[in-house]
Amino acid sequence: MSNVETAKQHTWRQQLRSTSRIILGFLLLVALFHMGAATSLSWVPAQQRQQVDLEVPLRTLKGEQASLQDLKGKVLFLNFWATWCGPCRREMPDIEKMQQELAPEGVVVALISDDSAQDVQAYLEKSPFPFRFLLDPDNDLAFKLGVDTLPTTLIVDRQGRAALAHVGAYDWDSPQAIEELRRLAGE
C-alpha cells in the first residue's frame, strides 16, 4: 500500500470518527431534550391564565352531539390523540390511573380524536379504557386550540382558563402531576 493510499485511509477514518461524534452528540441532545420534556410541566399561574373557547360541536362514539360546555365548573383534562399514535396509546394507562384517583375531586378526562368512530371502537375493543371519548372529525377544536402534534394535553381550570398545554406523552399518574391536578381541583 502506498503512502498516498495510507494517508487517504487515515483521512477517511478521521472524517468518519468526526461524523460519528457529531451524530452521537446530536442524538444525545435529542434524548436529553425529550427526557426533560417528559419530566417537567409548565403550569400557568392562576393570574396569567387565559379563557379557553371550547364551544365547538363534537360527537360521541354513538354519533350524538356533544359539547365540552356541559362540563363547565370542572377541571378538564383534554387529551388529543389518535388510534395510530404510539405515544398516545402508551400514556393511556397513566391517564386512567390519574382519572381513577382524581375523578372524585372533579377532574374530568376527555380524549378527543379525529379518527372515525369505528376506528376508535375497534381500538377500544382491544384496549378498553373508561374515558369520555369525543370525536372532532374536522379538527375544529384542535385547530381552534392550536393543536398540531399528538398527543397534546390541555388542562382547563374550573373557571374555563388554560392551566397547562403539554405536547407529547407524559407520565400523568406521577406524584408531581397528581399533586398539581389535585391543587388545581381545589382552586
PyMOL CGO cylinders between C-alpha atoms (Angstrom):
from pymol import cmd
from pymol.cgo import CYLINDER

trace = [
    CYLINDER, 0.00, 0.00, 0.00, 1.41, 3.38, -0.95, 0.3, 1, 1, 1, 1, 1, 1,
    CYLINDER, 1.41, 3.38, -0.95, 1.78, 6.38, 1.33, 0.3, 1, 1, 1, 1, 1, 1,
    CYLINDER, 1.78, 6.38, 1.33, -0.97, 8.17, -0.61, 0.3, 1, 1, 1, 1, 1, 1,
    CYLINDER, -0.97, 8.17, -0.61, -3.43, 5.31, -0.02, 0.3, 1, 1, 1, 1, 1, 1,
    CYLINDER, -3.43, 5.31, -0.02, -2.49, 5.16, 3.66, 0.3, 1, 1, 1, 1, 1, 1,
    CYLINDER, -2.49, 5.16, 3.66, -2.97, 8.93, 4.01, 0.3, 1, 1, 1, 1, 1, 1,
    CYLINDER, -2.97, 8.93, 4.01, -6.38, 8.70, 2.28, 0.3, 1, 1, 1, 1, 1, 1,
    CYLINDER, -6.38, 8.70, 2.28, -7.49, 5.90, 4.63, 0.3, 1, 1, 1, 1, 1, 1,
    CYLINDER, -7.49, 5.90, 4.63, -6.27, 7.87, 7.65, 0.3, 1, 1, 1, 1, 1, 1,
    CYLINDER, -6.27, 7.87, 7.65, -8.18, 10.98, 6.48, 0.3, 1, 1, 1, 1, 1, 1,
    CYLINDER, -8.18, 10.98, 6.48, -11.27, 8.91, 5.77, 0.3, 1, 1, 1, 1, 1, 1,
    CYLINDER, -11.27, 8.91, 5.77, -11.16, 7.36, 9.27, 0.3, 1, 1, 1, 1, 1, 1,
    CYLINDER, -11.16, 7.36, 9.27, -10.78, 10.79, 10.86, 0.3, 1, 1, 1, 1, 1, 1,
    CYLINDER, -10.78, 10.79, 10.86, -13.81, 12.07, 8.92, 0.3, 1, 1, 1, 1, 1, 1,
    CYLINDER, -13.81, 12.07, 8.92, -15.82, 9.00, 9.92, 0.3, 1, 1, 1, 1, 1, 1,
    CYLINDER, -15.82, 9.00, 9.92, -14.91, 9.48, 13.60, 0.3, 1, 1, 1, 1, 1, 1,
    CYLINDER, -14.91, 9.48, 13.60, -15.74, 13.17, 13.42, 0.3, 1, 1, 1, 1, 1, 1,
    CYLINDER, -15.74, 13.17, 13.42, -19.07, 12.49, 11.72, 0.3, 1, 1, 1, 1, 1, 1,
    CYLINDER, -19.07, 12.49, 11.72, -19.85, 9.73, 14.24, 0.3, 1, 1, 1, 1, 1, 1,
    CYLINDER, -19.85, 9.73, 14.24, -19.15, 12.11, 17.13, 0.3, 1, 1, 1, 1, 1, 1,
    CYLINDER, -19.15, 12.11, 17.13, -21.42, 14.74, 15.63, 0.3, 1, 1, 1, 1, 1, 1,
    CYLINDER, -21.42, 14.74, 15.63, -24.24, 12.23, 15.12, 0.3, 1, 1, 1, 1, 1, 1,
    CYLINDER, -24.24, 12.23, 15.12, -23.84, 10.80, 18.64, 0.3, 1, 1, 1, 1, 1, 1,
    CYLINDER, -23.84, 10.80, 18.64, -23.78, 14.31, 20.10, 0.3, 1, 1, 1, 1, 1, 1,
    CYLINDER, -23.78, 14.31, 20.10, -26.95, 15.20, 18.22, 0.3, 1, 1, 1, 1, 1, 1,
    CYLINDER, -26.95, 15.20, 18.22, -28.69, 12.01, 19.38, 0.3, 1, 1, 1, 1, 1, 1,
    CYLINDER, -28.69, 12.01, 19.38, -27.64, 12.72, 22.95, 0.3, 1, 1, 1, 1, 1, 1,
    CYLINDER, -27.64, 12.72, 22.95, -29.07, 16.24, 22.76, 0.3, 1, 1, 1, 1, 1, 1,
    CYLINDER, -29.07, 16.24, 22.76, -32.33, 14.92, 21.32, 0.3, 1, 1, 1, 1, 1, 1,
    CYLINDER, -32.33, 14.92, 21.32, -32.54, 12.29, 24.09, 0.3, 1, 1, 1, 1, 1, 1,
    CYLINDER, -32.54, 12.29, 24.09, -31.83, 14.88, 26.80, 0.3, 1, 1, 1, 1, 1, 1,
    CYLINDER, -31.83, 14.88, 26.80, -34.41, 17.24, 25.32, 0.3, 1, 1, 1, 1, 1, 1,
    CYLINDER, -34.41, 17.24, 25.32, -37.06, 14.54, 25.31, 0.3, 1, 1, 1, 1, 1, 1,
    CYLINDER, -37.06, 14.54, 25.31, -36.19, 13.42, 28.81, 0.3, 1, 1, 1, 1, 1, 1,
    CYLINDER, -36.19, 13.42, 28.81, -36.52, 16.98, 30.04, 0.3, 1, 1, 1, 1, 1, 1,
    CYLINDER, -36.52, 16.98, 30.04, -39.80, 17.47, 28.21, 0.3, 1, 1, 1, 1, 1, 1,
    CYLINDER, -39.80, 17.47, 28.21, -41.16, 14.28, 29.71, 0.3, 1, 1, 1, 1, 1, 1,
    CYLINDER, -41.16, 14.28, 29.71, -40.21, 15.12, 33.29, 0.3, 1, 1, 1, 1, 1, 1,
    CYLINDER, -40.21, 15.12, 33.29, -41.45, 18.68, 33.67, 0.3, 1, 1, 1, 1, 1, 1,
    CYLINDER, -41.45, 18.68, 33.67, -44.69, 20.52, 33.07, 0.3, 1, 1, 1, 1, 1, 1,
    CYLINDER, -44.69, 20.52, 33.07, -45.07, 24.28, 32.69, 0.3, 1, 1, 1, 1, 1, 1,
    CYLINDER, -45.07, 24.28, 32.69, -48.22, 25.16, 34.61, 0.3, 1, 1, 1, 1, 1, 1,
    CYLINDER, -48.22, 25.16, 34.61, -49.64, 28.63, 34.04, 0.3, 1, 1, 1, 1, 1, 1,
    CYLINDER, -49.64, 28.63, 34.04, -50.03, 30.65, 37.26, 0.3, 1, 1, 1, 1, 1, 1,
    CYLINDER, -50.03, 30.65, 37.26, -53.70, 31.43, 38.02, 0.3, 1, 1, 1, 1, 1, 1,
    CYLINDER, -53.70, 31.43, 38.02, -53.32, 35.19, 37.45, 0.3, 1, 1, 1, 1, 1, 1,
    CYLINDER, -53.32, 35.19, 37.45, -51.87, 34.60, 33.97, 0.3, 1, 1, 1, 1, 1, 1,
    CYLINDER, -51.87, 34.60, 33.97, -54.37, 32.03, 32.68, 0.3, 1, 1, 1, 1, 1, 1,
    CYLINDER, -54.37, 32.03, 32.68, -56.45, 32.86, 29.63, 0.3, 1, 1, 1, 1, 1, 1,
    CYLINDER, -56.45, 32.86, 29.63, -60.04, 31.84, 28.91, 0.3, 1, 1, 1, 1, 1, 1,
    CYLINDER, -60.04, 31.84, 28.91, -60.37, 28.92, 26.50, 0.3, 1, 1, 1, 1, 1, 1,
    CYLINDER, -60.37, 28.92, 26.50, -63.21, 28.82, 24.00, 0.3, 1, 1, 1, 1, 1, 1,
    CYLINDER, -63.21, 28.82, 24.00, -64.32, 25.21, 23.93, 0.3, 1, 1, 1, 1, 1, 1,
    CYLINDER, -64.32, 25.21, 23.93, -67.56, 25.92, 22.10, 0.3, 1, 1, 1, 1, 1, 1,
    CYLINDER, -67.56, 25.92, 22.10, -67.15, 23.53, 19.20, 0.3, 1, 1, 1, 1, 1, 1,
    CYLINDER, -67.15, 23.53, 19.20, -69.61, 20.77, 18.34, 0.3, 1, 1, 1, 1, 1, 1,
    CYLINDER, -69.61, 20.77, 18.34, -68.15, 17.34, 18.91, 0.3, 1, 1, 1, 1, 1, 1,
    CYLINDER, -68.15, 17.34, 18.91, -69.57, 13.83, 18.53, 0.3, 1, 1, 1, 1, 1, 1,
    CYLINDER, -69.57, 13.83, 18.53, -69.73, 10.83, 20.81, 0.3, 1, 1, 1, 1, 1, 1,
    CYLINDER, -69.73, 10.83, 20.81, -68.77, 7.38, 19.57, 0.3, 1, 1, 1, 1, 1, 1,
    CYLINDER, -68.77, 7.38, 19.57, -72.52, 6.77, 19.07, 0.3, 1, 1, 1, 1, 1, 1,
    CYLINDER, -72.52, 6.77, 19.07, -72.74, 9.77, 16.74, 0.3, 1, 1, 1, 1, 1, 1,
    CYLINDER, -72.74, 9.77, 16.74, -74.60, 12.01, 19.19, 0.3, 1, 1, 1, 1, 1, 1,
    CYLINDER, -74.60, 12.01, 19.19, -73.73, 15.68, 19.52, 0.3, 1, 1, 1, 1, 1, 1,
    CYLINDER, -73.73, 15.68, 19.52, -71.54, 16.55, 22.48, 0.3, 1, 1, 1, 1, 1, 1,
    CYLINDER, -71.54, 16.55, 22.48, -70.19, 19.75, 23.93, 0.3, 1, 1, 1, 1, 1, 1,
    CYLINDER, -70.19, 19.75, 23.93, -67.43, 20.48, 26.41, 0.3, 1, 1, 1, 1, 1, 1,
    CYLINDER, -67.43, 20.48, 26.41, -69.54, 23.43, 27.58, 0.3, 1, 1, 1, 1, 1, 1,
    CYLINDER, -69.54, 23.43, 27.58, -71.60, 20.86, 29.51, 0.3, 1, 1, 1, 1, 1, 1,
    CYLINDER, -71.60, 20.86, 29.51, -68.57, 20.32, 31.76, 0.3, 1, 1, 1, 1, 1, 1,
    CYLINDER, -68.57, 20.32, 31.76, -68.17, 23.93, 32.95, 0.3, 1, 1, 1, 1, 1, 1,
    CYLINDER, -68.17, 23.93, 32.95, -67.07, 24.17, 36.54, 0.3, 1, 1, 1, 1, 1, 1,
    CYLINDER, -67.07, 24.17, 36.54, -64.95, 21.03, 36.36, 0.3, 1, 1, 1, 1, 1, 1,
    CYLINDER, -64.95, 21.03, 36.36, -61.21, 20.67, 35.83, 0.3, 1, 1, 1, 1, 1, 1,
    CYLINDER, -61.21, 20.67, 35.83, -60.96, 19.37, 32.26, 0.3, 1, 1, 1, 1, 1, 1,
    CYLINDER, -60.96, 19.37, 32.26, -58.16, 17.09, 31.15, 0.3, 1, 1, 1, 1, 1, 1,
    CYLINDER, -58.16, 17.09, 31.15, -58.43, 17.19, 27.35, 0.3, 1, 1, 1, 1, 1, 1,
    CYLINDER, -58.43, 17.19, 27.35, -56.13, 14.81, 25.53, 0.3, 1, 1, 1, 1, 1, 1,
    CYLINDER, -56.13, 14.81, 25.53, -55.87, 14.98, 21.74, 0.3, 1, 1, 1, 1, 1, 1,
    CYLINDER, -55.87, 14.98, 21.74, -54.88, 11.57, 20.42, 0.3, 1, 1, 1, 1, 1, 1,
    CYLINDER, -54.88, 11.57, 20.42, -55.25, 9.08, 17.56, 0.3, 1, 1, 1, 1, 1, 1,
    CYLINDER, -55.25, 9.08, 17.56, -55.57, 5.31, 17.35, 0.3, 1, 1, 1, 1, 1, 1,
    CYLINDER, -55.57, 5.31, 17.35, -52.41, 5.12, 15.20, 0.3, 1, 1, 1, 1, 1, 1,
    CYLINDER, -52.41, 5.12, 15.20, -50.31, 7.26, 17.59, 0.3, 1, 1, 1, 1, 1, 1,
    CYLINDER, -50.31, 7.26, 17.59, -47.93, 5.09, 19.63, 0.3, 1, 1, 1, 1, 1, 1,
    CYLINDER, -47.93, 5.09, 19.63, -47.12, 7.70, 22.31, 0.3, 1, 1, 1, 1, 1, 1,
    CYLINDER, -47.12, 7.70, 22.31, -50.86, 8.40, 22.67, 0.3, 1, 1, 1, 1, 1, 1,
    CYLINDER, -50.86, 8.40, 22.67, -51.59, 4.74, 23.32, 0.3, 1, 1, 1, 1, 1, 1,
    CYLINDER, -51.59, 4.74, 23.32, -48.65, 4.38, 25.73, 0.3, 1, 1, 1, 1, 1, 1,
    CYLINDER, -48.65, 4.38, 25.73, -49.83, 7.20, 28.00, 0.3, 1, 1, 1, 1, 1, 1,
    CYLINDER, -49.83, 7.20, 28.00, -53.42, 5.94, 28.30, 0.3, 1, 1, 1, 1, 1, 1,
    CYLINDER, -53.42, 5.94, 28.30, -52.80, 3.60, 31.28, 0.3, 1, 1, 1, 1, 1, 1,
    CYLINDER, -52.80, 3.60, 31.28, -51.24, 6.55, 33.16, 0.3, 1, 1, 1, 1, 1, 1,
    CYLINDER, -51.24, 6.55, 33.16, -54.22, 8.76, 32.31, 0.3, 1, 1, 1, 1, 1, 1,
    CYLINDER, -54.22, 8.76, 32.31, -56.56, 6.01, 33.53, 0.3, 1, 1, 1, 1, 1, 1,
    CYLINDER, -56.56, 6.01, 33.53, -54.74, 5.76, 36.89, 0.3, 1, 1, 1, 1, 1, 1,
    CYLINDER, -54.74, 5.76, 36.89, -54.82, 9.54, 37.26, 0.3, 1, 1, 1, 1, 1, 1,
    CYLINDER, -54.82, 9.54, 37.26, -58.53, 9.62, 36.43, 0.3, 1, 1, 1, 1, 1, 1,
    CYLINDER, -58.53, 9.62, 36.43, -59.31, 6.92, 39.00, 0.3, 1, 1, 1, 1, 1, 1,
    CYLINDER, -59.31, 6.92, 39.00, -57.56, 8.93, 41.68, 0.3, 1, 1, 1, 1, 1, 1,
    CYLINDER, -57.56, 8.93, 41.68, -58.85, 12.40, 40.80, 0.3, 1, 1, 1, 1, 1, 1,
    CYLINDER, -58.85, 12.40, 40.80, -62.36, 11.90, 39.39, 0.3, 1, 1, 1, 1, 1, 1,
    CYLINDER, -62.36, 11.90, 39.39, -63.90, 12.22, 42.89, 0.3, 1, 1, 1, 1, 1, 1,
    CYLINDER, -63.90, 12.22, 42.89, -62.23, 15.62, 43.15, 0.3, 1, 1, 1, 1, 1, 1,
    CYLINDER, -62.23, 15.62, 43.15, -63.86, 16.96, 39.99, 0.3, 1, 1, 1, 1, 1, 1,
    CYLINDER, -63.86, 16.96, 39.99, -61.24, 16.20, 37.34, 0.3, 1, 1, 1, 1, 1, 1,
    CYLINDER, -61.24, 16.20, 37.34, -62.94, 15.11, 34.10, 0.3, 1, 1, 1, 1, 1, 1,
    CYLINDER, -62.94, 15.11, 34.10, -60.95, 13.33, 31.38, 0.3, 1, 1, 1, 1, 1, 1,
    CYLINDER, -60.95, 13.33, 31.38, -61.97, 13.58, 27.73, 0.3, 1, 1, 1, 1, 1, 1,
    CYLINDER, -61.97, 13.58, 27.73, -59.99, 12.10, 24.87, 0.3, 1, 1, 1, 1, 1, 1,
    CYLINDER, -59.99, 12.10, 24.87, -60.54, 13.82, 21.55, 0.3, 1, 1, 1, 1, 1, 1,
    CYLINDER, -60.54, 13.82, 21.55, -59.71, 12.29, 18.17, 0.3, 1, 1, 1, 1, 1, 1,
    CYLINDER, -59.71, 12.29, 18.17, -60.32, 12.93, 14.51, 0.3, 1, 1, 1, 1, 1, 1,
    CYLINDER, -60.32, 12.93, 14.51, -60.41, 9.17, 13.90, 0.3, 1, 1, 1, 1, 1, 1,
    CYLINDER, -60.41, 9.17, 13.90, -63.69, 7.60, 12.83, 0.3, 1, 1, 1, 1, 1, 1,
    CYLINDER, -63.69, 7.60, 12.83, -65.99, 6.20, 15.49, 0.3, 1, 1, 1, 1, 1, 1,
    CYLINDER, -65.99, 6.20, 15.49, -65.39, 2.74, 14.02, 0.3, 1, 1, 1, 1, 1, 1,
    CYLINDER, -65.39, 2.74, 14.02, -61.60, 3.06, 14.36, 0.3, 1, 1, 1, 1, 1, 1,
    CYLINDER, -61.60, 3.06, 14.36, -61.87, 4.25, 17.97, 0.3, 1, 1, 1, 1, 1, 1,
    CYLINDER, -61.87, 4.25, 17.97, -64.34, 1.48, 18.83, 0.3, 1, 1, 1, 1, 1, 1,
    CYLINDER, -64.34, 1.48, 18.83, -62.09, -1.14, 17.22, 0.3, 1, 1, 1, 1, 1, 1,
    CYLINDER, -62.09, -1.14, 17.22, -59.17, 0.17, 19.29, 0.3, 1, 1, 1, 1, 1, 1,
    CYLINDER, -59.17, 0.17, 19.29, -61.28, 0.10, 22.47, 0.3, 1, 1, 1, 1, 1, 1,
    CYLINDER, -61.28, 0.10, 22.47, -62.29, -3.50, 21.85, 0.3, 1, 1, 1, 1, 1, 1,
    CYLINDER, -62.29, -3.50, 21.85, -58.61, -4.44, 22.13, 0.3, 1, 1, 1, 1, 1, 1,
    CYLINDER, -58.61, -4.44, 22.13, -57.70, -1.87, 24.79, 0.3, 1, 1, 1, 1, 1, 1,
    CYLINDER, -57.70, -1.87, 24.79, -60.76, -0.81, 26.79, 0.3, 1, 1, 1, 1, 1, 1,
    CYLINDER, -60.76, -0.81, 26.79, -60.42, 2.45, 28.70, 0.3, 1, 1, 1, 1, 1, 1,
    CYLINDER, -60.42, 2.45, 28.70, -63.15, 4.18, 30.75, 0.3, 1, 1, 1, 1, 1, 1,
    CYLINDER, -63.15, 4.18, 30.75, -62.70, 7.64, 29.26, 0.3, 1, 1, 1, 1, 1, 1,
    CYLINDER, -62.70, 7.64, 29.26, -65.13, 10.03, 27.68, 0.3, 1, 1, 1, 1, 1, 1,
    CYLINDER, -65.13, 10.03, 27.68, -64.14, 9.66, 24.01, 0.3, 1, 1, 1, 1, 1, 1,
    CYLINDER, -64.14, 9.66, 24.01, -65.18, 12.51, 21.75, 0.3, 1, 1, 1, 1, 1, 1,
    CYLINDER, -65.18, 12.51, 21.75, -64.75, 12.92, 18.03, 0.3, 1, 1, 1, 1, 1, 1,
    CYLINDER, -64.75, 12.92, 18.03, -63.58, 16.08, 16.30, 0.3, 1, 1, 1, 1, 1, 1,
    CYLINDER, -63.58, 16.08, 16.30, -63.75, 14.78, 12.70, 0.3, 1, 1, 1, 1, 1, 1,
    CYLINDER, -63.75, 14.78, 12.70, -62.85, 18.08, 11.03, 0.3, 1, 1, 1, 1, 1, 1,
    CYLINDER, -62.85, 18.08, 11.03, -60.32, 19.06, 13.73, 0.3, 1, 1, 1, 1, 1, 1,
    CYLINDER, -60.32, 19.06, 13.73, -62.33, 22.19, 14.52, 0.3, 1, 1, 1, 1, 1, 1,
    CYLINDER, -62.33, 22.19, 14.52, -61.41, 22.14, 18.21, 0.3, 1, 1, 1, 1, 1, 1,
    CYLINDER, -61.41, 22.14, 18.21, -57.84, 21.10, 17.51, 0.3, 1, 1, 1, 1, 1, 1,
    CYLINDER, -57.84, 21.10, 17.51, -57.38, 24.00, 15.07, 0.3, 1, 1, 1, 1, 1, 1,
    CYLINDER, -57.38, 24.00, 15.07, -59.10, 26.44, 17.41, 0.3, 1, 1, 1, 1, 1, 1,
    CYLINDER, -59.10, 26.44, 17.41, -56.71, 25.49, 20.22, 0.3, 1, 1, 1, 1, 1, 1,
    CYLINDER, -56.71, 25.49, 20.22, -53.62, 25.30, 18.02, 0.3, 1, 1, 1, 1, 1, 1,
    CYLINDER, -53.62, 25.30, 18.02, -53.13, 21.55, 18.43, 0.3, 1, 1, 1, 1, 1, 1,
    CYLINDER, -53.13, 21.55, 18.43, -50.86, 20.27, 15.67, 0.3, 1, 1, 1, 1, 1, 1,
    CYLINDER, -50.86, 20.27, 15.67, -49.00, 17.42, 17.40, 0.3, 1, 1, 1, 1, 1, 1,
    CYLINDER, -49.00, 17.42, 17.40, -50.24, 14.22, 19.02, 0.3, 1, 1, 1, 1, 1, 1,
    CYLINDER, -50.24, 14.22, 19.02, -50.57, 13.65, 21.82, 0.3, 1, 1, 1, 1, 1, 1,
    CYLINDER, -50.57, 13.65, 21.82, -51.35, 17.10, 23.17, 0.3, 1, 1, 1, 1, 1, 1,
    CYLINDER, -51.35, 17.10, 23.17, -52.99, 17.64, 26.52, 0.3, 1, 1, 1, 1, 1, 1,
    CYLINDER, -52.99, 17.64, 26.52, -54.82, 20.79, 27.56, 0.3, 1, 1, 1, 1, 1, 1,
    CYLINDER, -54.82, 20.79, 27.56, -55.86, 21.18, 31.18, 0.3, 1, 1, 1, 1, 1, 1,
    CYLINDER, -55.86, 21.18, 31.18, -58.58, 23.73, 31.84, 0.3, 1, 1, 1, 1, 1, 1,
    CYLINDER, -58.58, 23.73, 31.84, -59.34, 25.02, 35.34, 0.3, 1, 1, 1, 1, 1, 1,
    CYLINDER, -59.34, 25.02, 35.34, -62.82, 25.34, 36.88, 0.3, 1, 1, 1, 1, 1, 1,
    CYLINDER, -62.82, 25.34, 36.88, -63.10, 28.90, 35.57, 0.3, 1, 1, 1, 1, 1, 1,
    CYLINDER, -63.10, 28.90, 35.57, -62.54, 27.76, 31.95, 0.3, 1, 1, 1, 1, 1, 1,
    CYLINDER, -62.54, 27.76, 31.95, -58.95, 29.01, 31.73, 0.3, 1, 1, 1, 1, 1, 1,
    CYLINDER, -58.95, 29.01, 31.73, -55.95, 27.14, 30.31, 0.3, 1, 1, 1, 1, 1, 1,
    CYLINDER, -55.95, 27.14, 30.31, -53.80, 25.92, 33.19, 0.3, 1, 1, 1, 1, 1, 1,
    CYLINDER, -53.80, 25.92, 33.19, -51.49, 23.72, 31.10, 0.3, 1, 1, 1, 1, 1, 1,
    CYLINDER, -51.49, 23.72, 31.10, -50.82, 22.83, 27.49, 0.3, 1, 1, 1, 1, 1, 1,
    CYLINDER, -50.82, 22.83, 27.49, -48.43, 19.91, 27.09, 0.3, 1, 1, 1, 1, 1, 1,
    CYLINDER, -48.43, 19.91, 27.09, -47.22, 18.47, 23.79, 0.3, 1, 1, 1, 1, 1, 1,
    CYLINDER, -47.22, 18.47, 23.79, -46.07, 14.86, 23.87, 0.3, 1, 1, 1, 1, 1, 1,
    CYLINDER, -46.07, 14.86, 23.87, -46.67, 11.88, 26.08, 0.3, 1, 1, 1, 1, 1, 1,
    CYLINDER, -46.67, 11.88, 26.08, -46.32, 12.27, 29.83, 0.3, 1, 1, 1, 1, 1, 1,
    CYLINDER, -46.32, 12.27, 29.83, -46.45, 10.17, 32.97, 0.3, 1, 1, 1, 1, 1, 1,
    CYLINDER, -46.45, 10.17, 32.97, -49.83, 11.53, 34.08, 0.3, 1, 1, 1, 1, 1, 1,
    CYLINDER, -49.83, 11.53, 34.08, -50.02, 9.36, 37.19, 0.3, 1, 1, 1, 1, 1, 1,
    CYLINDER, -50.02, 9.36, 37.19, -46.68, 10.65, 38.51, 0.3, 1, 1, 1, 1, 1, 1,
    CYLINDER, -46.68, 10.65, 38.51, -46.76, 12.19, 42.01, 0.3, 1, 1, 1, 1, 1, 1,
    CYLINDER, -46.76, 12.19, 42.01, -45.97, 15.62, 40.52, 0.3, 1, 1, 1, 1, 1, 1,
    CYLINDER, -45.97, 15.62, 40.52, -48.83, 15.50, 38.01, 0.3, 1, 1, 1, 1, 1, 1,
    CYLINDER, -48.83, 15.50, 38.01, -51.30, 14.18, 40.61, 0.3, 1, 1, 1, 1, 1, 1,
    CYLINDER, -51.30, 14.18, 40.61, -50.25, 16.87, 43.10, 0.3, 1, 1, 1, 1, 1, 1,
    CYLINDER, -50.25, 16.87, 43.10, -50.67, 19.69, 40.57, 0.3, 1, 1, 1, 1, 1, 1,
    CYLINDER, -50.67, 19.69, 40.57, -54.01, 18.40, 39.32, 0.3, 1, 1, 1, 1, 1, 1,
    CYLINDER, -54.01, 18.40, 39.32, -55.24, 17.96, 42.89, 0.3, 1, 1, 1, 1, 1, 1,
    CYLINDER, -55.24, 17.96, 42.89, -54.16, 21.53, 43.70, 0.3, 1, 1, 1, 1, 1, 1,
    CYLINDER, -54.16, 21.53, 43.70, -55.96, 22.76, 40.58, 0.3, 1, 1, 1, 1, 1, 1,
    CYLINDER, -55.96, 22.76, 40.58, -59.12, 20.85, 41.54, 0.3, 1, 1, 1, 1, 1, 1,
    CYLINDER, -59.12, 20.85, 41.54, -59.01, 22.56, 44.95, 0.3, 1, 1, 1, 1, 1, 1,
    CYLINDER, -59.01, 22.56, 44.95, -58.94, 26.08, 43.50, 0.3, 1, 1, 1, 1, 1, 1,
]
cmd.load_cgo(trace, "trace")
